[in-house]
Amino acid sequence: MEKIKINTEFIKLGQLLKLAGVADSGVHAKILILNEEVSVNGKIEVQRGKKIYINDVVTINGYGEIKVV
């Protein structure tokens, strides 16, 4: 499980995917999310602007898990 540290209250899902290197761009992040390849805390998420908080776990098919710390 990869850990990504944020210095704010939350980060948007699309931004997190780019920061972690999973998505090359916002469009790529949007495609991953709309194809239902991303889940947050075990639930499929289809909103690129979903707020991700510390201790949330994001799972990406074919990549693995990211924990926000």
GROMACS elastic network, one bead per residue, 0.5 to 0.9 nm:
[ bonds ]
;  ai    aj funct       b0    kb
    1    64     6  0.67807   500
    1    65     6  0.50316   500
    1    66     6  0.57218   500
    1    67     6  0.68911   500
    2    20     6  0.84794   500
    2    64     6  0.79995   500
    2    65     6  0.62302   500
    2    67     6  0.62344   500
    2    68     6  0.86575   500
    3    20     6  0.88918   500
    3    65     6  0.85125   500
    3    66     6  0.55709   500
    3    68     6  0.58300   500
    3    69     6  0.64904   500
    4    16     6  0.83051   500
    4    19     6  0.82662   500
    4    20     6  0.71456   500
    4    66     6  0.68359   500
    4    67     6  0.62283   500
    4    69     6  0.59278   500
    5    54     6  0.82601   500
    5    67     6  0.85014   500
    5    68     6  0.58379   500
    6     9     6  0.78274   500
    6    10     6  0.74526   500
    6    11     6  0.74406   500
    6    53     6  0.88449   500
    6    54     6  0.76861   500
    6    68     6  0.70076   500
    6    69     6  0.64194   500
    7    10     6  0.82736   500
    7    69     6  0.89333   500
    8    11     6  0.72265   500
    8    53     6  0.88443   500
    9    52     6  0.87261   500
    9    53     6  0.64972   500
    9    54     6  0.74972   500
   10    51     6  0.59160   500
   10    52     6  0.53315   500
   10    54     6  0.69395   500
   11    14     6  0.84739   500
   11    15     6  0.66428   500
   11    16     6  0.64135   500
   11    49     6  0.87123   500
   11    50     6  0.82823   500
   11    51     6  0.56933   500
   11    52     6  0.52217   500
   11    53     6  0.66728   500
   11    54     6  0.89327   500
   12    15     6  0.53286   500
   12    16     6  0.62488   500
   12    17     6  0.88437   500
   12    48     6  0.69965   500
   12    49     6  0.50849   500
   12    50     6  0.54518   500
   12    52     6  0.57662   500
   12    53     6  0.87751   500
   13    16     6  0.50700   500
   13    17     6  0.63273   500
   13    18     6  0.88005   500
   13    29     6  0.84051   500
   13    33     6  0.88868   500
   13    40     6  0.89382   500
   13    47     6  0.77663   500
   13    48     6  0.54287   500
   13    49     6  0.57767   500
   13    50     6  0.54081   500
   13    51     6  0.62500   500
   13    52     6  0.61138   500
   13    58     6  0.85871   500
   14    17     6  0.52418   500
   14    18     6  0.64670   500
   14    19     6  0.87112   500
   14    23     6  0.82023   500
   14    25     6  0.86807   500
   14    26     6  0.63300   500
   14    27     6  0.89234   500
   14    28     6  0.89190   500
   14    29     6  0.54474   500
   14    30     6  0.68947   500
   14    33     6  0.82647   500
   14    47     6  0.85785   500
   14    48     6  0.50159   500
   14    49     6  0.64619   500
   14    50     6  0.80322   500
   15    18     6  0.51669   500
   15    19     6  0.60593   500
   15    20     6  0.85840   500
   15    23     6  0.89570   500
   15    25     6  0.89767   500
   15    26     6  0.75290   500
   15    29     6  0.81806   500
   15    48     6  0.83901   500
   15    49     6  0.84364   500
   16    20     6  0.60366   500
   16    21     6  0.85188   500
   16    22     6  0.86110   500
   16    23     6  0.88919   500
   16    52     6  0.81662   500
   16    68     6  0.88987   500
   17    20     6  0.52722   500
   17    21     6  0.63068   500
   17    22     6  0.52077   500
   17    23     6  0.54140   500
   17    24     6  0.84609   500
   17    25     6  0.88062   500
   17    26     6  0.86551   500
   17    29     6  0.63269   500
   18    21     6  0.51096   500
   18    22     6  0.59280   500
   18    24     6  0.60815   500
   18    25     6  0.63685   500
   18    26     6  0.72523   500
   18    28     6  0.87715   500
   18    29     6  0.71031   500
   19    22     6  0.76861   500
   19    23     6  0.81064   500
   20    23     6  0.77337   500
   20    66     6  0.80026   500
   21    24     6  0.66711   500
   22    28     6  0.88577   500
   22    29     6  0.78917   500
   22    60     6  0.83362   500
   22    63     6  0.73999   500
   23    26     6  0.72641   500
   23    27     6  0.83308   500
   23    28     6  0.54205   500
   23    29     6  0.51539   500
   23    30     6  0.88547   500
   23    32     6  0.80584   500
   24    27     6  0.81566   500
   24    28     6  0.60656   500
   24    29     6  0.74754   500
   25    28     6  0.51305   500
   25    29     6  0.62845   500
   25    30     6  0.86076   500
   26    29     6  0.50121   500
   26    30     6  0.60998   500
   26    31     6  0.86710   500
   26    48     6  0.87970   500
   27    31     6  0.62664   500
   27    32     6  0.87420   500
   28    31     6  0.51437   500
   28    32     6  0.63320   500
   28    33     6  0.86844   500
   29    32     6  0.51881   500
   29    33     6  0.62065   500
   29    34     6  0.86047   500
   29    48     6  0.74133   500
   30    33     6  0.51300   500
   30    34     6  0.59934   500
   30    35     6  0.84379   500
   30    46     6  0.85449   500
   30    47     6  0.82959   500
   30    48     6  0.60815   500
   31    34     6  0.51521   500
   31    35     6  0.59679   500
   31    36     6  0.86197   500
   31    37     6  0.87992   500
   32    35     6  0.52824   500
   32    36     6  0.65845   500
   32    37     6  0.54814   500
   32    38     6  0.66649   500
   32    46     6  0.89725   500
   32    60     6  0.83237   500
   32    61     6  0.89770   500
   33    36     6  0.52062   500
   33    37     6  0.58302   500
   33    38     6  0.55083   500
   33    39     6  0.84047   500
   33    44     6  0.85735   500
   33    45     6  0.66922   500
   33    46     6  0.52373   500
   33    47     6  0.69695   500
   33    48     6  0.65742   500
   34    37     6  0.75525   500
   34    38     6  0.85194   500
   34    45     6  0.83066   500
   34    46     6  0.54514   500
   34    47     6  0.77959   500
   34    48     6  0.83874   500
   35    38     6  0.81094   500
   35    46     6  0.80833   500
   36    39     6  0.75600   500
   36    44     6  0.62069   500
   36    45     6  0.68008   500
   36    46     6  0.64158   500
   36    61     6  0.89263   500
   37    44     6  0.75407   500
   37    45     6  0.84005   500
   37    46     6  0.89549   500
   37    59     6  0.81564   500
   37    60     6  0.57257   500
   37    61     6  0.52843   500
   37    62     6  0.85320   500
   38    43     6  0.84119   500
   38    44     6  0.59315   500
   38    45     6  0.60386   500
   38    46     6  0.77449   500
   38    58     6  0.69565   500
   38    59     6  0.56832   500
   38    61     6  0.65949   500
   39    42     6  0.56127   500
   39    45     6  0.51547   500
   39    46     6  0.84234   500
   39    57     6  0.82819   500
   39    58     6  0.56789   500
   39    59     6  0.51846   500
   39    60     6  0.66305   500
   39    61     6  0.86712   500
   40    43     6  0.52985   500
   40    44     6  0.63682   500
   40    45     6  0.62267   500
   40    52     6  0.81198   500
   40    56     6  0.69436   500
   40    57     6  0.58186   500
   40    59     6  0.64319   500
   41    44     6  0.85145   500
   41    56     6  0.61117   500
   41    57     6  0.51300   500
   41    58     6  0.62275   500
   41    59     6  0.77845   500
   42    57     6  0.78971   500
   42    58     6  0.78541   500
   42    59     6  0.75591   500
   45    48     6  0.80567   500
   45    50     6  0.78644   500
   46    50     6  0.83166   500
   47    50     6  0.53744   500
   48    51     6  0.87275   500
   49    52     6  0.89445   500
   52    55     6  0.86705   500
   52    56     6  0.63109   500
   52    57     6  0.85339   500
   52    58     6  0.85081   500
   52    68     6  0.77313   500
   53    56     6  0.56470   500
   53    68     6  0.68091   500
   53    69     6  0.82913   500
   54    57     6  0.87083   500
   54    67     6  0.78493   500
   55    67     6  0.61650   500
   55    68     6  0.52907   500
   55    69     6  0.57586   500
   56    66     6  0.83282   500
   56    67     6  0.58993   500
   56    68     6  0.57025   500
   56    69     6  0.81532   500
   57    65     6  0.66276   500
   57    66     6  0.56164   500
   57    68     6  0.65423   500
   58    64     6  0.83870   500
   58    65     6  0.56074   500
   58    66     6  0.51112   500
   58    67     6  0.64077   500
   58    68     6  0.81584   500
   59    63     6  0.77102   500
   59    64     6  0.56568   500
   59    66     6  0.63490   500
   59    67     6  0.87967   500
   60    63     6  0.53595   500
   60    64     6  0.54388   500
   60    65     6  0.63520   500
   60    66     6  0.82605   500
   61    64     6  0.64669   500
   61    65     6  0.87961   500
